Amino acid sequence: MELITKIQAGNKTAFTELYSLYRNEFIVWAVRNYSCRTDEAKDVFQEVIIDFYNNARNNKIQNLTADIKTYLFAIGKHKLLNLIKKNSKTSNFSNSELINDKLITLNNIELEHKKEFDKEQLNSFLCNIPADCKRILELYYVKEWDMESIANELGISSTNTAKKKKFDCLKKITKFIKQSSKILVF
């Protein structure tokens, strides 16, 4: 968050620091996961950094809940997917199996990164709700316990009270997600 504040203040060193901190890792990640060329990955990273810089300078990033790296890589993911779509329109494949394999691979990669990003976001959201809410949601969604077992485990008087508590927790996390979604501008 300190980097964002420095960038908002016009500190060019912070911008350079941000660029240097994630450049090589982003390029390796992009080439490995999106099968793009190194020069394409470099171009995309520059676009990502410029978008981040503009968002920071225009105060579109104020309460960033995710790590800066997660934010940068999420922007990069969308730009890389657009690049792949653009490149696939200009390429002329005669082998439909190759195209299908590429699409399946692309969909799997996109799904994997979405899951990874969603996990990071969920962890961020869970850190911002009370511990009892976090516990109920983990028991229900992660460990897949039924509401009666959750009520017994947490000493809640009835299954209906546990359901109401889970509902209230979901409302809190939904509110937090809505507030956070205003931050992510691609």
Residue pairs with C-beta under 8 A, 6 or more apart in sequence:
1 64
3 14
3 17
3 18
3 68
4 56
4 61
4 64
4 68
6 13
6 14
7 14
7 15
7 18
7 53
7 56
7 57
8 56
8 57
8 59
10 57
15 49
15 53
18 49
18 52
18 68
19 49
22 45
22 68
22 69
22 72
23 42
23 45
25 69
26 41
26 45
26 48
26 72
26 73
26 76
27 38
27 41
27 42
27 45
29 73
30 36
30 40
30 41
30 44
30 45
30 76
30 80
31 37
31 38
31 41
33 109
33 113
34 41
34 80
34 81
34 83
34 84
34 109
35 84
35 105
36 44
36 80
36 83
36 84
40 83
41 80
44 76
44 79
44 80
44 83
45 76
47 79
48 72
48 75
48 76
48 79
49 72
51 75
51 186
52 61
52 68
52 71
52 72
52 75
54 60
55 61
55 185
60 183
60 185
61 71
61 183
61 185
62 183
63 179
63 180
63 183
64 71
64 183
65 121
65 124
65 125
65 128
65 176
65 180
65 183
66 74
66 120
66 121
66 124
67 120
70 117
70 120
70 121
71 184
73 117
74 117
74 184
74 186
75 186
77 110
77 113
77 117
78 186
81 106
81 110
84 106
88 99
88 102
93 99
121 177
121 180
124 180
125 173
125 176
125 177
125 180
126 134
126 137
126 138
126 173
128 176
129 169
129 172
129 173
129 176
130 172
132 154
132 165
132 169
133 165
133 168
133 169
133 172
133 173
135 154
136 150
136 154
136 162
136 165
136 166
136 169
137 166
137 169
137 170
137 173
139 145
139 149
139 150
139 153
139 154
140 147
140 150
140 166
145 153
147 159
147 162
147 163
147 166
148 159
148 162
150 156
150 162
150 166
151 157
151 158
151 159
151 161
151 162
154 162
156 162
156 165
